[in-house]
Amino acid sequence: MKHFIQGKIGFGTAPLGNMFREIPEEEAMATVNAAWDHGIRYFDTAPFYGAGLAEIRLGEALSNRNRDDYVLSTKVGRYMVDEKEEASKGELFEHGRNNKVVTDYSGDATLRSIEQSLERLKTDRLDFVYVHDIAQDFHGDEWLAQFETARTGAFRELTRLREEGVIQSWGLGVNRVEPIEIAMELEEANPDLCLMAGSYTLLDHEKALQRVLPNANEKGLSIIAGGPYNSGVLAGGSHFEYQKASEEMIARVEKLKSIAQRHNISIKAAALQFTLAHPAVAAAIPGASRPERIKEDQAALDTVIPNEFWRELLDRELISPEAPLPYNKQ
């Protein structure tokens, strides 16, 4: 699976859906072009990102590229209808399009979602498809019922499409570890690629280490790590898990930053390389809404981090001793 993804980092397009702020069209286009110019060839998107806005922008930005030269993934579980619906203030994509988004994990809705995505992305095929947000953070106590709908609907349709060669791979795209943990044990599901956002990071990795990654590695399930900067708090932002970061979390980040500065590295480099060090992680997909962020990601990937930095984090119990670390040979 890992050979399908060229390079260690891809491009997550949630910010292009006007997440947190309204992004000018030219800035969005320039950011995708910057990703391409820096060698990124894996692009991930979803209908949920701005009610289709991110897909539209990505499709336009890639429309003059050879389709065989890049890998593309999107998600199912939501589709658009013509009815308009104004977003509430404070919602994640309040600055996105105002098309009503319907949540539906059935088989018919899965095919409808894919058809709409192909049109917005201006392409005739998808490489990977993820079942999106089928977890507690979006569905509360109803998440297991929604999971069951997906099991008998989306999972079966995506398995069929994979068997027919229409898509290469499918899996879950979630912010929680439990749905992936369950899906790995379902014989009839058999996902081969899952996007786990914000759950295996420098700040938050215990659950993933205990409940997903060892089993994923054993089963050959590749993990795409979304949100390696935890919604931006590890990259100079103020959000953690798509909400304003708590004072406790900010204090933890500042502690990590001070250690990084003492070793003459950026916290962004430490965060990205920590996530990529696990053998089950095929790639990380940071999001970006400004071209200069792409350059920063590449610099973070190329930074040589001294082994003493990781040893200090271990000594101060800021990371799990079970986490594989990107030690340099010295």
Secondary structure, 3 states (H helix, E strand, C coil): CHHHCCCCECEECHHHHCCCCCCCHHHHHHHHHHHHHCCCCEEECCCCCCCCHHHHHHHHHHCCCCHHHCEEEEEECEEEEEEECCCCCCCCCCCCCCEEEEECCCHHHHHHHHHHHHHHHCCCCCCEEEEECCCHHHHHHHHHHHHHHHHHCHHHHHHHHHHCCCCCEEEEEECCCHHHHHHHCCCCCCCCEEEEECCCCCCCCHHHHHHCHHHHHHHCCEEEEECCCHHHHHHCCCEECCEECCHHHHHHHHHHHHHHHHCCCCHHHHHHHHHHCCCCEEEEECECCCHHHHHHHHHHHHCCCCHHHHHHHHHCCCCCCCCCCCCCCC
